[in-house]
Amino acid sequence: MNEEKKIVSVAHKKFDSKKSFKRAKKRKGERSPVWTISVAGNKYEWQSKYDRIAIIRKGLPYTTVEAISKQSSLPISKVLNFLGIAQTTYNKNKRAKILMSGRNSEAILLMAEVLEYGDLVFNHETEKFNRWLKKTNISIGNVTPESLFDTLSGIQVVRNCLNRIEYGNFA
């Protein structure tokens, strides 16, 4: 009988709107991080999903592959493999200054976000973060985080794993 009362009292807990407003005001002052990727004199910046969508719709130049390669300490061939782009196609399109497809542009932007976020989580110890990317991780299915960069869902899994690390749930 007492247990039923406890459950009922928890279920009918009064909503405190003042606390909610305080939380909202506090969050309102916080700004989302500004993500950037610089390529051949052009700087692409986005702060929201809508900014990212606008960049994706325009497309990114193929030279952004080099920027991601440098940022992640991965060979260009591996980044191209993640994107499903052949080396010859990459070379030809880079020379012709053709823009990447929306899917590949999105993958590049998400990788850039994860790489910047990972660097932040690892306190700008880039070498330590790059080692973490290459080590198998039990929390993500006993694979390396970098191996998940071939899909958008995989990139999100890596991001979630970094989020857990940031908040003390070691992954």
N, C-alpha and C positions, 0 to 999 in steps of 0.2 A: 504494500500500500504506500509506504513512504517513497519507494522508488518511483512509483507512478506520479506522485506529486512533484518530485524533483524534475522529472522529464517534462511535465506540463509547465512548470514554472520557467524552465529554460526555453521552452518553445514559445512562451508568451512574454519574453523579455522585451521591455520597452525600448524602442529605438531612440537613441539620443541624437537629435539633429544637430545640437550645438557641437558635439564632438565631430560629427561628419563635416560640418562647415569648417571647423578648425583644420581638419586634415586636408580638406580641399584647398583652403587658403595656403597652407604650408606647401602643398604640391604645386600650386599655381606659380609660386615663385621659382620653383625648380625648372630648369630648362633641359631639354633633351640634348644629348651631345651632338656636336656638329661633326659629321663624318666627312672625310676628304680623301680624294685620290688625285694626284697630280701627274699629268702626262704631257710631255712635249710642249711645255709652256701653258697648257690648259689646266685649270684647277676645277674639279667637279666637287661641289659641296652639297650636302643634303642633311636636313635635320629631322624631317618627318617622312613618313611613308609616302606622302603625296609628292614631296620633293624627289624622292627616289623614283617614283613612278614616272615623273616628268623626264628624268634623265634616261630611264629605261626606254621610254617611247622614242626619244631622239636617237638612242644608241650610243655606245662608247666606241672609240677608235681601238683598233687591234693592239696598239701600243700599250694599252692598259694591262695586257697580259704580262708584259715585262715588269710593270710596276708591282703587280701582285707577286710575281716570281721573286723580285728583289725583297719585297716586304715579308714574304713567308720563307725565304731561303730555300725555295723549291726550284728545281730546274724548269725552264720554260716548257720543255717537252711534257713534264708532269702536269703543269697547269693546263696545257692544251689538251692533254688526255682527259682531265676532269671535265673540260668543256666539250669534249667530243669533236675537236677541231684537228684536222690533219695538219702536219707541219707545212706542207706545200701550200695548202689553202691559206694558212696563217701568213706565210711569206708573201703570197700573191696579193691578198687583201690588205696587208699592212703597206706594201708598196703603193697600191692603188688608193690608199687612204679611204677604204670602204669602212663603214661602221658595222659593228657586230649586231647580231640579232637581239631581239628583246630578251630572250631566255638567257643568252650568254652575257648580256649586259647586266641582267639581274644577278646572275651568279657571281660576276666580278664584284658588283657593289656589295653583295652580302658577304663575300669573302673578305673584302676590305674592312667591313664593319667588324667581323669576327676577329680579324687579325689586329685591328686597332684596340678592340675591347680586350682581347687576350693580353696584349702588351700592357694595358692598363691594370688588368687583374694581377699580372705578374710583376707589378710595380716597375714597369719599363725595363725589366731584365729580359731583353729580347732573346738572348741565347738560351736562357732557362725556358722561356715560352716555346721557342723553336724545338727544344729537346722534348718538351711535353707533347707537342704536336706529333712527334715521331714515335712516342712510346705507346705500347698497347695499354688500353684503359678498360678495366673491368666494367665500370659504370655505363659504358656505351657499347657493350657487347663484345668486349675483348678484342677490339680493333684499334688502330691508331686514329686519332682525331683527324689527321690530314687525309686519311683514306675516305672519309665521309664527305669531302668537298666535291664529290662528283654529282651530288644531287642537292636540290634546294632544301629538302627535308633533312639531309645529312648535315648541311651547314647549320641548320637550326638546332640539331641535336648537340653539335659542338658548342654553339652559343649557350644552350641551356646548361651544359656541363660547366662552362666557364662561370655562368651565373651561380651555380651551386658552390663552386670554389670560392667565389667572391664573398658569399654569405656564410662561409664556414662549413658547408656540407661537402667535405672533401670528396672529389670524384677522381 
